[in-house]
Every structure is written in C-alpha cells, then in structure tokens.
C-alpha cells in the first residue's frame, strides 16, 4: 500500500507528478480561493461589499493566471483578443502548442481540465442554493463569477 503512495500512476491526481508543480498549486489556489471567500466570508465579516470585491479580485487574478501562465505551461494553450482597427470588431484568437513541440503531462492536463470545468459547475450550484435560501443579493456575485451568466451577447454574434 505504501508503494502506491510513493509511486503514483502517471496521470493520477497528485501534484507531485506535475511537470510544473508551482504553476499547478497557484492555479488550484486561485480557483479554490474565490469559492472559499464566497462560502466562508461571512464568518469573518458581515460586509457583503468586501466579500464581493475580494471574490471579484480573486476571480480576475484567476483569469489572468489561467490565460497567461497556467494555460500555456500546463496544457500548451494561449489566447488573446484582437480588434480590427477598421471596423472596431473584436475576435478571440486561440492558439495551441505545435504537436510534438512540448512534452505533455497527463497529470497537468487532468488537473487543468477538471478544475476548469468544475468551478463553473460549483458556481451554478451556489446560485441554485442562493435561490433556494432566498438570498437573492448573492446572485449578483454568483452571476459575475460564472461567465455563462454574465456574457454580453450582441445580436448576431456567435
């Protein structure tokens, strides 16, 4: 049994197998911290605005870290927004690492994609709890945290 703990299988969810353990720990830290502040913020203060601001700042740091650091180092993805100077239209450019240009780590990929998809699901669950508990003011924060709720779609945009 101790041998399984000392030598986990490749791709298992343990940060020790990560190619970039510090990047992975910060990635998970930003992902988890916003949820923890939302869930346990009222234990330390009754100030909704303070909890709102701290949660939004943590989510902004999480977005920056995923976009510029974790996405590139853990799974080889990066993206940016380009604006056409003539029309003013903006579009997102997505880029992935060339096939074979980097060594893929199964642990990094599993952590990245699991955390990327799990967090919005948790925010949706928290929104449903806010509705059930009739705490509608918290929906404003949950709506900002879940990009599926707060996207501004223009008519005709995809």
N, C-alpha and C positions, 0 to 999 in steps of 0.2 A: 504494500500500500504506500509506503514512504517513497518507493521508487517512482510511482506515478506522480507524486507531488514534486519530486526533484527533477524529473524529466517529462514535462507535459508534452502531449502530442502536438505536432505542428498544426497551427490554425486554431488551437484551443484559446479560450478567452482568458488569457493571463498576460499581463503587461510585460512579464519577463521575456516573452518570446518576440516582443516587438523590435523592429529594426530601429525605431525612433521612440524609445520609452518616454523621454521627457515631453516630446510633442504629444504623445498619446495621453499622458497624465494631464497635461494642460488642456487638451481637447476635452477629455471627460470632465475635468474640473469646471470648465466654463459651461458645459452642457448641464451639469448637475447643480451648479451653484444658483442659477436663476430659479430653478424649481424649488430648491431648499429655501431661498429667501421668500418666495411666494408662499410656501407651505408653513414656514415657521417664523416668518417675520413678525407676526402679531404677538408672539411670545415675548419679544424683546421691546416692541414699541406698538402703540396703538395708532400711529400716524400712517394712514393709508398712502399719503403722497410720498413719504420717504420710502416705503416699500415699493411703490410704483416706480420711482426714479431709480432706485438701486437695481430692481429687476430689469428695467429697460437698459440701463448701462451694462449690466452683465450680459444681456442678450446681444447688445451691439458689439461688445468685446468678443462674444462667441461667434458672431457672424464674421467679423474681421479675421479672427483666428482661423476659422474654417476656410474662408475664401483665400486668404493669403499664405497660410502656413500649413495647417493640418491637411487640407485637401491636396496640396502639392506633395507634401512629404509622405503622407500615409498611403494615398491611392493614385498619385500622379495626375490630379485634376487641377485645373485653374480656369477662372472665368473672369470676365470684365465686361463693362458696358461701354459701347461706342455710340457717339452721337454724330449723325450725318450733319455737317455744318450747313449744307444747302437747305435741307428740309426741316432740320431740328428733330427728326425721328431718332429714337434710340433703339438699339437692339443689343442683346446679350451675345457675347462670343464665348463659346465653350471650347476648351482645348484639353486633350488628354495626352499623356506621355506616349511617345512612339513605342510601338511593340518591340520589346527586347532591349529598350534603352535603359530600363531600370529593373532591378530585382523586386518582384512582387512578394510581399509578405502576407500570408493568409491571415495571420492574427491581426495585423494592421487593417486589412480590408474588412474583416468581420467586425472589429470594434467600430470602425468608421461608419459602415453602412447600418449597423444595428443602432448605434447612437443617433445617427442622422434621421432614421425613420421612427425611432421610439419616442423622441422628445415631442414631436407634434401630436402623436397619439396621446401622450400623457397630458399635454395642454388641452386637448379636446375633452379628455376625461375630467379634468379640473373645471372646464367650462360647464360640463353637464352637472357636476357637483354644485357649482355656484347657482345654477338654475334650480336644482332640487332644493337647496338650502335657502332659496330666495335672497341670495346675496348678489343682486344684480350689478352693484358697483364694481365687483371683482371681474365682471365680464369685460369691462373696458380694458383691464390689464391683460386678461387671457386673450382677447381679440388682437391686441398688439403683439403678443408673444407668438401667436400661431399665424404664420404668413398666409395660410389658406383663408383666414378670416379677414385679413387686413389688406389684401391686394386691391389696388385700384385698377380696375379693368376699364379701358376705354372702349366704346362701341367699335366693333370691327377688329379689335386686337385679339391675338391668339394667346 
